[in-house]
Protein backbone atom coordinates (compact mmCIF):
# COMPACT_ATOMS: atom_id res chain seq x y z
CA UNK A 1 0.00 0.00 0.00
CA UNK A 2 2.76 2.49 0.80
CA UNK A 3 4.01 4.16 -2.34
CA UNK A 4 0.56 4.23 -3.97
CA UNK A 5 -0.91 7.68 -3.17
CA UNK A 6 -4.25 6.99 -4.88
CA UNK A 7 -4.86 3.88 -2.80
CA UNK A 8 -3.57 5.52 0.37
CA UNK A 9 -5.91 8.49 -0.19
CA UNK A 10 -8.87 6.15 -0.67
CA UNK A 11 -8.11 4.32 2.58
CA UNK A 12 -7.50 7.55 4.49
CA UNK A 13 -10.77 9.10 3.28
CA UNK A 14 -12.62 6.02 4.57
CA UNK A 15 -11.70 7.20 8.09
CA UNK A 16 -13.34 10.64 7.67
CA UNK A 17 -16.35 10.83 9.97
CA UNK A 18 -17.34 14.43 9.22
CA UNK A 19 -18.62 16.58 6.40
CA UNK A 20 -17.81 20.22 5.85
CA UNK A 21 -19.28 23.25 4.15
CA UNK A 22 -16.87 26.03 3.19
CA UNK A 23 -18.19 29.59 2.88
CA UNK A 24 -16.18 32.58 1.69
CA UNK A 25 -15.75 35.28 -0.92
CA UNK A 26 -16.12 34.23 -4.53
CA UNK A 27 -15.08 36.32 -7.53
CA UNK A 28 -16.66 35.75 -10.92
CA UNK A 29 -16.20 37.56 -14.20
CA UNK A 30 -19.62 38.19 -15.76
CA UNK A 31 -19.70 40.06 -19.08
CA UNK A 32 -16.33 41.67 -18.36
CA UNK A 33 -17.36 42.80 -14.87
CA UNK A 34 -15.97 41.30 -11.69
CA UNK A 35 -18.74 40.26 -9.32
CA UNK A 36 -17.80 39.50 -5.70
CA UNK A 37 -20.13 37.37 -3.60
CA UNK A 38 -18.99 37.69 0.05
CA UNK A 39 -20.83 34.70 1.53
CA UNK A 40 -20.73 32.16 -1.29
CA UNK A 41 -20.75 28.44 -0.60
CA UNK A 42 -17.47 27.24 -2.10
CA UNK A 43 -17.81 23.56 -1.12
CA UNK A 44 -20.64 21.63 0.46
CA UNK A 45 -20.87 18.10 1.85
CA UNK A 46 -17.14 17.47 1.55
CA UNK A 47 -15.87 14.49 3.59
CA UNK A 48 -13.41 15.48 6.31
CA UNK A 49 -12.11 14.73 9.77
CA UNK A 50 -11.86 17.35 12.52
CA UNK A 51 -9.28 17.00 15.27
CA UNK A 52 -8.98 19.37 18.21
CA UNK A 53 -5.72 20.55 19.76
CA UNK A 54 -6.30 20.11 23.47
CA UNK A 55 -9.52 21.11 25.17
CA UNK A 56 -11.49 24.35 24.74
CA UNK A 57 -10.30 27.26 26.89
CA UNK A 58 -13.11 28.83 28.89
CA UNK A 59 -13.17 32.41 30.14
CA UNK A 60 -14.42 33.24 33.60
CA UNK A 61 -15.80 36.50 34.88
CA UNK A 62 -17.53 39.11 32.74
CA UNK A 63 -17.06 37.12 29.53
CA UNK A 64 -18.13 33.79 31.05
CA UNK A 65 -19.27 31.36 28.42
CA UNK A 66 -16.68 32.44 25.85
CA UNK A 67 -14.58 29.61 24.45
CA UNK A 68 -11.60 29.45 22.11
CA UNK A 69 -9.69 26.53 20.68
CA UNK A 70 -7.66 25.34 17.72
CA UNK A 71 -8.21 22.38 15.49
CA UNK A 72 -7.11 20.69 12.31
CA UNK A 73 -9.32 19.60 9.44
CA UNK A 74 -8.13 16.73 7.26
CA UNK A 75 -9.68 16.74 3.77
CA UNK A 76 -9.05 16.09 0.07
CA UNK A 77 -5.82 17.58 -1.28
CA UNK A 78 -7.44 18.98 -4.42
CA UNK A 79 -9.72 21.47 -2.63
CA UNK A 80 -8.68 25.13 -2.88
CA UNK A 81 -9.75 26.88 0.30
CA UNK A 82 -8.84 30.57 0.66
CA UNK A 83 -7.63 31.96 3.98
CA UNK A 84 -10.38 33.59 6.04
CA UNK A 85 -13.14 31.20 5.00
CA UNK A 86 -15.72 29.95 7.44
CA UNK A 87 -15.93 26.19 7.66
CA UNK A 88 -18.83 24.34 9.24
CA UNK A 89 -18.07 20.74 10.19
CA UNK A 90 -20.64 18.21 11.31
CA UNK A 91 -19.03 15.21 12.97
CA UNK A 92 -20.37 12.67 15.49
CA UNK A 93 -23.69 14.51 15.69
CA UNK A 94 -22.18 17.88 16.62
CA UNK A 95 -21.76 20.93 14.38
CA UNK A 96 -18.80 23.32 14.72
CA UNK A 97 -18.41 26.70 13.03
CA UNK A 98 -14.73 27.44 12.49
CA UNK A 99 -12.49 29.99 10.81
CA UNK A 100 -9.73 28.87 8.48
CA UNK A 101 -6.79 30.94 9.59
CA UNK A 102 -3.81 29.73 7.67
CA UNK A 103 -2.35 28.05 4.69
CA UNK A 104 -3.18 24.42 4.05
CA UNK A 105 -0.47 21.81 4.10
CA UNK A 106 -1.04 19.55 1.11
CA UNK A 107 0.16 15.98 0.72
CA UNK A 108 -0.61 13.56 -2.13
CA UNK A 109 -3.18 11.82 0.10
CA UNK A 110 -4.78 14.71 2.03
CA UNK A 111 -4.40 18.28 3.22
CA UNK A 112 -4.44 19.74 6.70
CA UNK A 113 -6.21 23.02 7.48
CA UNK A 114 -5.52 24.94 10.67
CA UNK A 115 -8.79 26.29 12.08
CA UNK A 116 -9.90 28.21 15.15
CA UNK A 117 -13.17 28.56 17.00
CA UNK A 118 -14.03 31.52 19.17
CA UNK A 119 -17.49 32.17 20.45
CA UNK A 120 -20.10 31.43 23.04
CA UNK A 121 -20.33 27.96 24.48
C-alpha atoms as a printed R data frame, in Angstrom:
    type eleno elety resid chain resno       x      y       z
1   ATOM     1    CA   UNK     A     1   0.000  0.000   0.000
2   ATOM     2    CA   UNK     A     2   2.763  2.493   0.800
3   ATOM     3    CA   UNK     A     3   4.005  4.164  -2.337
4   ATOM     4    CA   UNK     A     4   0.562  4.226  -3.974
5   ATOM     5    CA   UNK     A     5  -0.913  7.675  -3.169
6   ATOM     6    CA   UNK     A     6  -4.247  6.993  -4.877
7   ATOM     7    CA   UNK     A     7  -4.863  3.880  -2.802
8   ATOM     8    CA   UNK     A     8  -3.567  5.525   0.368
9   ATOM     9    CA   UNK     A     9  -5.911  8.494  -0.192
10  ATOM    10    CA   UNK     A    10  -8.871  6.152  -0.669
11  ATOM    11    CA   UNK     A    11  -8.113  4.323   2.575
12  ATOM    12    CA   UNK     A    12  -7.503  7.554   4.493
13  ATOM    13    CA   UNK     A    13 -10.775  9.098   3.281
14  ATOM    14    CA   UNK     A    14 -12.620  6.024   4.566
15  ATOM    15    CA   UNK     A    15 -11.705  7.203   8.086
16  ATOM    16    CA   UNK     A    16 -13.336 10.636   7.666
17  ATOM    17    CA   UNK     A    17 -16.354 10.828   9.967
18  ATOM    18    CA   UNK     A    18 -17.344 14.431   9.219
19  ATOM    19    CA   UNK     A    19 -18.622 16.577   6.396
20  ATOM    20    CA   UNK     A    20 -17.813 20.222   5.852
21  ATOM    21    CA   UNK     A    21 -19.280 23.245   4.149
22  ATOM    22    CA   UNK     A    22 -16.868 26.032   3.193
23  ATOM    23    CA   UNK     A    23 -18.193 29.593   2.878
24  ATOM    24    CA   UNK     A    24 -16.178 32.578   1.687
25  ATOM    25    CA   UNK     A    25 -15.749 35.279  -0.917
26  ATOM    26    CA   UNK     A    26 -16.119 34.235  -4.529
27  ATOM    27    CA   UNK     A    27 -15.078 36.321  -7.528
28  ATOM    28    CA   UNK     A    28 -16.664 35.753 -10.915
29  ATOM    29    CA   UNK     A    29 -16.201 37.559 -14.200
30  ATOM    30    CA   UNK     A    30 -19.619 38.195 -15.757
31  ATOM    31    CA   UNK     A    31 -19.701 40.057 -19.080
32  ATOM    32    CA   UNK     A    32 -16.330 41.671 -18.364
33  ATOM    33    CA   UNK     A    33 -17.359 42.801 -14.872
34  ATOM    34    CA   UNK     A    34 -15.966 41.299 -11.687
35  ATOM    35    CA   UNK     A    35 -18.739 40.258  -9.317
36  ATOM    36    CA   UNK     A    36 -17.802 39.503  -5.702
37  ATOM    37    CA   UNK     A    37 -20.126 37.372  -3.599
38  ATOM    38    CA   UNK     A    38 -18.988 37.693   0.049
39  ATOM    39    CA   UNK     A    39 -20.834 34.695   1.525
40  ATOM    40    CA   UNK     A    40 -20.730 32.163  -1.286
41  ATOM    41    CA   UNK     A    41 -20.754 28.437  -0.598
42  ATOM    42    CA   UNK     A    42 -17.472 27.237  -2.101
43  ATOM    43    CA   UNK     A    43 -17.807 23.557  -1.116
44  ATOM    44    CA   UNK     A    44 -20.644 21.630   0.458
45  ATOM    45    CA   UNK     A    45 -20.874 18.104   1.849
46  ATOM    46    CA   UNK     A    46 -17.137 17.472   1.554
47  ATOM    47    CA   UNK     A    47 -15.867 14.488   3.593
48  ATOM    48    CA   UNK     A    48 -13.411 15.477   6.314
49  ATOM    49    CA   UNK     A    49 -12.106 14.725   9.775
50  ATOM    50    CA   UNK     A    50 -11.859 17.345  12.520
51  ATOM    51    CA   UNK     A    51  -9.281 16.998  15.267
52  ATOM    52    CA   UNK     A    52  -8.983 19.374  18.207
53  ATOM    53    CA   UNK     A    53  -5.720 20.547  19.755
54  ATOM    54    CA   UNK     A    54  -6.304 20.105  23.469
55  ATOM    55    CA   UNK     A    55  -9.520 21.108  25.168
56  ATOM    56    CA   UNK     A    56 -11.486 24.347  24.744
57  ATOM    57    CA   UNK     A    57 -10.296 27.257  26.891
58  ATOM    58    CA   UNK     A    58 -13.106 28.826  28.895
59  ATOM    59    CA   UNK     A    59 -13.168 32.409  30.136
60  ATOM    60    CA   UNK     A    60 -14.424 33.238  33.596
61  ATOM    61    CA   UNK     A    61 -15.800 36.504  34.878
62  ATOM    62    CA   UNK     A    62 -17.530 39.114  32.742
63  ATOM    63    CA   UNK     A    63 -17.056 37.123  29.528
64  ATOM    64    CA   UNK     A    64 -18.131 33.790  31.045
65  ATOM    65    CA   UNK     A    65 -19.266 31.359  28.422
66  ATOM    66    CA   UNK     A    66 -16.677 32.440  25.851
67  ATOM    67    CA   UNK     A    67 -14.578 29.613  24.446
68  ATOM    68    CA   UNK     A    68 -11.598 29.449  22.113
69  ATOM    69    CA   UNK     A    69  -9.691 26.529  20.677
70  ATOM    70    CA   UNK     A    70  -7.663 25.341  17.725
71  ATOM    71    CA   UNK     A    71  -8.214 22.378  15.492
72  ATOM    72    CA   UNK     A    72  -7.106 20.692  12.311
73  ATOM    73    CA   UNK     A    73  -9.318 19.595   9.445
74  ATOM    74    CA   UNK     A    74  -8.133 16.732   7.259
75  ATOM    75    CA   UNK     A    75  -9.676 16.745   3.774
76  ATOM    76    CA   UNK     A    76  -9.049 16.092   0.071
77  ATOM    77    CA   UNK     A    77  -5.821 17.583  -1.278
78  ATOM    78    CA   UNK     A    78  -7.443 18.977  -4.424
79  ATOM    79    CA   UNK     A    79  -9.723 21.471  -2.626
80  ATOM    80    CA   UNK     A    80  -8.683 25.131  -2.882
81  ATOM    81    CA   UNK     A    81  -9.749 26.885   0.303
82  ATOM    82    CA   UNK     A    82  -8.841 30.573   0.663
83  ATOM    83    CA   UNK     A    83  -7.625 31.960   3.979
84  ATOM    84    CA   UNK     A    84 -10.379 33.586   6.037
85  ATOM    85    CA   UNK     A    85 -13.136 31.201   5.002
86  ATOM    86    CA   UNK     A    86 -15.723 29.949   7.436
87  ATOM    87    CA   UNK     A    87 -15.934 26.191   7.655
88  ATOM    88    CA   UNK     A    88 -18.829 24.342   9.239
89  ATOM    89    CA   UNK     A    89 -18.066 20.744  10.192
90  ATOM    90    CA   UNK     A    90 -20.637 18.208  11.309
91  ATOM    91    CA   UNK     A    91 -19.027 15.206  12.974
92  ATOM    92    CA   UNK     A    92 -20.368 12.671  15.494
93  ATOM    93    CA   UNK     A    93 -23.690 14.508  15.686
94  ATOM    94    CA   UNK     A    94 -22.180 17.882  16.624
95  ATOM    95    CA   UNK     A    95 -21.762 20.927  14.382
96  ATOM    96    CA   UNK     A    96 -18.802 23.321  14.720
97  ATOM    97    CA   UNK     A    97 -18.406 26.702  13.027
98  ATOM    98    CA   UNK     A    98 -14.733 27.441  12.491
99  ATOM    99    CA   UNK     A    99 -12.493 29.990  10.806
100 ATOM   100    CA   UNK     A   100  -9.726 28.868   8.477
101 ATOM   101    CA   UNK     A   101  -6.788 30.939   9.589
102 ATOM   102    CA   UNK     A   102  -3.811 29.731   7.673
103 ATOM   103    CA   UNK     A   103  -2.350 28.052   4.686
104 ATOM   104    CA   UNK     A   104  -3.183 24.419   4.051
105 ATOM   105    CA   UNK     A   105  -0.472 21.812   4.101
106 ATOM   106    CA   UNK     A   106  -1.037 19.548   1.110
107 ATOM   107    CA   UNK     A   107   0.157 15.976   0.721
108 ATOM   108    CA   UNK     A   108  -0.608 13.557  -2.130
109 ATOM   109    CA   UNK     A   109  -3.176 11.818   0.097
110 ATOM   110    CA   UNK     A   110  -4.782 14.712   2.028
111 ATOM   111    CA   UNK     A   111  -4.404 18.275   3.217
112 ATOM   112    CA   UNK     A   112  -4.439 19.740   6.702
113 ATOM   113    CA   UNK     A   113  -6.212 23.019   7.475
114 ATOM   114    CA   UNK     A   114  -5.519 24.939  10.674
115 ATOM   115    CA   UNK     A   115  -8.794 26.288  12.079
116 ATOM   116    CA   UNK     A   116  -9.904 28.214  15.153
117 ATOM   117    CA   UNK     A   117 -13.175 28.562  16.999
118 ATOM   118    CA   UNK     A   118 -14.028 31.523  19.169
119 ATOM   119    CA   UNK     A   119 -17.494 32.168  20.448
120 ATOM   120    CA   UNK     A   120 -20.099 31.429  23.041
121 ATOM   121    CA   UNK     A   121 -20.332 27.958  24.485
